[in-house]
Amino acid sequence: MKQDSQPRGMHTLDAVPSTLLVPLVARARGGSLFPWLDPHDAQAQQILRHSHQEVDPLLQDRASVLNVLWRTQLIKQIGDAFFKQHPDAVGINLGAGLSDYFQWLDNGHNHWLDVDLQPVLAMRHALLHPHSDTAQNGHIDLGQPGWWQRLPAEVRSADAPMLLVCEGVLMYLTPTQVKTVLHEIGENAHEGSQLVCDFMTPMGIGQARLAPSIAGTGAEFLWGAHNGLEVARLHPRLELLAQHTVAEAYGPTCSWAELCLSPWTGGPLYGLAHLEISEP
């Protein structure tokens, strides 16, 4: 009898949700390619150990692996700093896939919520084993207006800043949907909350076929931003704290080259925006 070549339930996922396999493999096995960025993701390693997924083709897309490991390291650093400042706060991963940031950010006092579409949540329940009773999952479709009101009541009513993570999601949404996501956050998140989201250059829109790990999924890149300031301008309560570029991971020469090209590109080819929700 032939064994399933994918983690349980993967074959039932639509194009965009199926891209969750890329960060899963990168965090589980990418450290062999970029050891200085290895996140030591115990959860991802466990999932792949118990699956029959052929991961070598995904690891051959070295650029995507590097993107994932680079942003993972940054999100961990930003999350650690946030929870040192707000030790009892809530963190929410919007479009979590099979990621588990709470394995690194759990301080024993904070809480965490991973949200995604129902088929993805079914996979999370089957494959992930939470190590803390202060972490939970929630069914949210970020592409639909009003999704904030479907968050758990105790999360929505929290009178304190929260950490919001949105990685590997926005580039697959339409510009209108991206505005909806950021509108929900800007209108509802408590002042002082922070948002970390990645973005790609608008030159990448419609070019998913050039990313080997994405090309076979049927997903497409639909949205991009020239820089973090452009992301912040999508809602008056969003304030850009910092912008990071993946060129940093390639060294000073690439950072310099990207800077020289910025008059034409407008900013990073792939970057991370660190924003704060403030009063306009």
N, C-alpha and C positions, 0 to 999 in steps of 0.2 A: 504493500500500500504506500502510495507516494505521500511524503510528508509535506505539510504546508510550508512554503518558502518565506512566509511573512509572519510577524507576530499576530497572535489571535485577533481576528476582526479587521485586520488591515485591508483585506480585499473588499470590505464593505464600504470603505471610506470614499468620498468624492475626491475630486482632483486636489483642491486646496488642503483639506484636512490630511490627505495622504503625505503631504510634505513634512509632516511631523517626524518621519523616519530620518530625515537629514540631520537635524540636531541631535536626535537620539544616538545615531551612529557616531557622529562627530564627538560627542561627549564621552561615549563609551570607549571608542577606539582611536580617536584623533590624537591622543597623547603620544602615540607611537610615531606620528609625523612631526608634531610640534610639542615636544616634552615640556618646554618652558610655559606652555599654556594649558597643560593637562589639568582639568578641573577635579579629577578623581571622583567622577560621578558614579557612586556605588549603585544607585537605582538604575541608571542606564546600562551599566555593565551586567546587572542581574537580569534585566529584561532580555538582553541579547544572549546571555548564557542559556536561557530557557527557550529560545526561539531557534528557528532553522533559517533565519534570514541570511542571504548572501550579501555581505556588506562591502566586499572588495570594490565593486563598481562605484559605490558612493564615496569610499575613501580616495578613489582616484581623482575626484573633484576636489583637489587640494585647496582651491580658493574658497569654496563653500565651507569646508572643514575649518579653515583658518578664520573665516568670518564668524562662525558659530563660537569657536573657542575664545576668540578675542572679545566678542560681546559678552560671553558668559563671565569672563574674568572681570570685566568692567561692571556688569550688573551686580555681581557678588560684592565688589568693593563699594559701590554706591549703596547697596542694600545694607551692608554692614555699618556704614557710616550713618545711614538713616536710623537704624534701630538702636544705635548707641545714643542718638539724640532723642528718640521716641521709643523707649524699650517696651512699652505696652501696646504699641500700635498694631494695625492690621496691614498685611501685604496682600495684594491681589495680582495674580498673573492672568492677564486677559488673553485668551487664546493659548492656553498652557500646553496643549499637546500632551506629550509624555514627559515634560520637564518637571523637575522637583527642586526648586530653589530653596525650599524650606529645610532640606537636609543640611544646607550650609548656613542658613540665616536664623534658625530656631535658637532663641536665647533663653527659652524656658518661660518667658512672660508674654511674648507676642503671639499673634494669630495669623493664619495664612489661608487664603482662598484661591483655588485654581479653578478657572471657569473655561468652558469650551462647549462645543456642540455635543448633542446627546451621544452620537456614535463614538466620539472620542472619549467621553466620560465612561462609557461602557468598557473601553479598553483600559482606561486608568484603573477602574475598579478591579479588572481582571489581572492586570500586570503589575501595578504599583502597590506596595505595602507601606502605608503611612507609618512613620515612626513616632508620631505625636498625635494626641487627641485634640490638639489646637489647630489642626489642618483639616480642611474640608474641600469638597468639590461642588461646583454649581453649574447648572445648565444655562448658558447664555449664548445668544446669537448676536455678535457685535455688529453685524450688518443691518440689524433692525432697530429703528428708533425706539427709545424708551427702555433699552436694556438695563439701564441703571436701576430702574424700579423693580427689576427682577432679581437683584442681589438680595441676599438674606437681610432681613429687617435689622438685625443687630449690627450688620456692617454699614447699612445706609444711615442708621441713626447715631453712629459713632461721632461724638463731638470732639474729634481729634484728627490730626493729619494722618494720612495713610500713604503707603508706597504702592504705586501702580506700575506694573511691568507689562509691556506690549512688544514682544519681539517676534520677528518672522511672520507678521500678520498683516500689517498695514499695506505693504506693497502688493498684496493679493486682492485688496479691496478697491472699489471704484473711488474716484475723488469725492463723490457725494457721500459714500459710506465712511470714508476717513473723516470727513467733516462731522458726520453724525457721531462717530466714536469720540472725537475730541470735544464736541459740543456737550455730550453727556457728562464727560469728565469735568469740563470747565464749568458747567452749570451746577454740578452736584457735589464735587469733592470739597472737603473742608479746606479752608485756607491753611497753607503750609504743607499740604500734601505734595508729593513728588511723583512725577511720571518719567519713566525711562522707556524710550521707544527707538527702534532703528528705522532708518530710511535709506533709500537708494536714489541715485541721480535720475532725473526724468529721462535721461538718455537710455535708461534700461527698460523703459515701458515697452511692452510687446516683444521683449528679447529673451524670454525665459528659455527658449531653445538653445541659447548660448551657454546656459548653466547645465552641465551634464547631469547633475543630481536632480534637477527639476524638470528637465526636458521630457522625461518619460511619464510624468505624473498627469499631464494635461492641464496643469495650473499655468497661469500667465501673470506677469507683472503688469498691474493696472495703474499704479500710483507711484509717484516719486516726488522728491523735494530737493531743491538745490542745496539747502543747508538747514541747520537747526532753527535759525531765526524764521525761516519760511514756515516751518512746522508751528512755531509759537504763534505766528500771526493768524492761525486758523481759529483761535479763540482769544478774546481780550484778557482772560484771566491766566493765560499761559505765559510764563516768564522763562526765558532760556537761561539756565544756570551754567551750562557748559555744552560744548559740542566736541565730539570725538570722531576721529576718522580711522578706518582700518589701515590706512597708510602707515600709522604709527607702528603697527605690528611688522611691517616690512622693513623698517629702519629709516634713518635720517634721509637717505637718498630718495626714497619713494615719497616721503613727506615733503621734501623740497620740490620734487617734480610735480606733485599734486598742487602745491602752492603756486608754482609757475603757470600751471594750466587753469587755475581758478578763474581768471578773467573770462575764459570760454566755458568752463563747466559750471561755474557758480558755487562750487564747493566740493565736498567729498563725493567719490563714486559710490561709497557705502559708508554710512556714519551712524552715530548714536547720539540722540538728543536727550539731555538731562534737563527736565523742566520742573518748575514749581507752580503750583496753583496759588495765585495771589489776587489781591483786589485790583481791578483794572485801573 
